[in-house]
Amino acid sequence: MKGKSISDIAPRFGGTPILTGLLYALIIAFGAVILSAMTITWTAIPESKLPVITYIINVAAALIGSFTAARKAGERGWYYGGITGLIYSVLITILGLMLVSAAFTLHNVVQIAILSAIGGLGGVIGVNSQAK
């Protein structure tokens, strides 16, 4: 173990690309939630638009986080993007279920699958956006 860094020992799955992407996704989501809450509070936008706003925020956060993860990894964009999107969507789903005290339904499974696919797309775009 002497002379080895943590990145030599840690598996690639839990390495920095996915964690960096998750951090970006969570920061984007948190900032967008705060901004949308202020907008709904201080404007005439009805609260009935909140589900649509929430979906847009989640898609944007998953896309940007996955883009960042794959760009940082530099390879296998669909893999790093998809895993980042999957972990982000599972975290958001668990958080939502805990806050609302709701049951896990087919809707949650579909949302996780869609955000994972969007993450894969973001990852492919992220890898291919690198300067060669």
Phi and psi in degrees as a GROMACS rama.xvg file:
@    title "Ramachandran Plot"
@    xaxis  label "Phi"
@    yaxis  label "Psi"
@TYPE xy
-68.3341  132.807  LYS-2
86.7648  0.241915  GLY-3
-103.236  141.049  LYS-4
-88.3412  167.855  SER-5
-63.1966  -32.906  ILE-6
-69.6868  -21.8203  SER-7
-75.4471  -29.9065  ASP-8
-93.0866  -40.7141  ILE-9
-66.9188  142.363  ALA-10
-68.3066  154.511  PRO-11
-63.9706  -29.6893  ARG-12
-60.2133  -45.8244  PHE-13
-94.996  12.5194  GLY-14
-74.329  -171.927  GLY-15
-66.1816  -32.2596  THR-16
-59.2251  -45.7418  PRO-17
-70.8167  -41.9795  ILE-18
-63.9075  -39.4354  LEU-19
-63.932  -44.4351  THR-20
-62.0877  -42.1866  GLY-21
-62.9829  -40.8991  LEU-22
-61.4055  -46.0782  LEU-23
-60.5806  -45.4528  TYR-24
-61.6689  -44.3041  ALA-25
-68.6764  -37.0668  LEU-26
-66.0804  -44.0743  ILE-27
-61.3156  -46.5007  ILE-28
-62.8172  -46.8975  ALA-29
-62.2463  -46.155  PHE-30
-62.1934  -41.6443  GLY-31
-68.9565  -35.12  ALA-32
-66.0461  -43.8988  VAL-33
-61.539  -45.9167  ILE-34
-63.3849  -42.6654  LEU-35
-69.4937  -35.0949  SER-36
-64.4574  -41.8754  ALA-37
-65.9322  -39.4849  MET-38
-64.7168  -45.0144  THR-39
-66.5497  -35.8151  ILE-40
-68.8716  -42.114  THR-41
-103.689  4.71281  TRP-42
-126.8  -178.821  THR-43
-89.7578  11.6085  ALA-44
-68.4046  125.652  ILE-45
-74.5583  154.064  PRO-46
-67.0866  -16.9805  GLU-47
-65.4754  -17.727  SER-48
-83.8632  -4.3069  LYS-49
-59.1153  -42.2787  LEU-50
-60.2341  -39.5037  PRO-51
-66.5165  -43.2701  VAL-52
-61.7073  -40.2867  ILE-53
-63.9661  -42.7236  THR-54
-63.2776  -42.0551  TYR-55
-62.603  -43.2098  ILE-56
-61.6365  -45.339  ILE-57
-65.4512  -40.334  ASN-58
-64.1608  -45.5848  VAL-59
-63.5049  -43.0304  ALA-60
-65.1461  -43.994  ALA-61
-64.8431  -41.0785  ALA-62
-65.1551  -47.7256  LEU-63
-68.7218  -42.3655  ILE-64
-63.3039  -41.9936  GLY-65
-69.1015  -38.8868  SER-66
-57.3989  -47.4676  PHE-67
-65.0828  -43.4868  THR-68
-61.7105  -47.361  ALA-69
-69.3582  -36.7378  ALA-70
-64.5512  -39.647  ARG-71
-68.3362  -38.7191  LYS-72
-69.5899  -39.2168  ALA-73
80.2256  3.00178  GLY-74
-157.099  164.093  GLU-75
44.4409  58.152  ARG-76
-58.768  -42.1335  GLY-77
-62.6297  -35.577  TRP-78
-70.2895  -55.7083  TYR-79
-65.6967  -39.7266  TYR-80
-66.2374  -43.7176  GLY-81
-64.8044  -42.3784  GLY-82
-66.1795  -41.0248  ILE-83
-63.2864  -45.2378  THR-84
-62.7313  -39.0621  GLY-85
-64.1098  -49.6873  LEU-86
-64.4399  -42.2236  ILE-87
-59.7986  -47.4025  TYR-88
-67.1566  -36.2457  SER-89
-66.7593  -43.157  VAL-90
-60.8758  -45.5723  LEU-91
-65.1565  -39.9539  ILE-92
-64.922  -45.2668  THR-93
-62.181  -44.4244  ILE-94
-60.829  -45.0096  LEU-95
-63.2536  -41.337  GLY-96
-67.4431  -35.042  LEU-97
-71.0028  -38.5947  MET-98
-73.6829  -34.5681  LEU-99
-97.1007  -12.8594  VAL-100
57.3598  45.4195  SER-101
-101.834  170.089  ALA-102
-91.5866  151.382  ALA-103
-75.5593  122.412  PHE-104
-123.374  178.905  THR-105
-61.5288  -32.3215  LEU-106
-58.117  -40.8036  HIS-107
-65.5209  -40.1808  ASN-108
-63.4862  -43.6462  VAL-109
-63.9275  -41.9673  VAL-110
-62.4707  -43.1529  GLN-111
-62.8148  -42.5904  ILE-112
-64.5378  -42.6716  ALA-113
-66.3576  -45.4049  ILE-114
-66.7685  -31.0788  LEU-115
-67.2298  -42.2592  SER-116
-65.0482  -40.7309  ALA-117
-63.8055  -37.2265  ILE-118
-62.4448  -41.5417  GLY-119
-61.1912  -42.247  GLY-120
-63.0359  -44.9863  LEU-121
-60.8609  -37.1219  GLY-122
-66.3075  -41.1773  GLY-123
-63.4143  -42.2696  VAL-124
-65.2427  -40.7351  ILE-125
-62.8693  -44.3059  GLY-126
-65.9735  -40.8479  VAL-127
-78.6132  -6.6685  ASN-128
-89.9567  -4.02227  SER-129
-71.8516  142.672  GLN-130
-71.9947  131.414  ALA-131
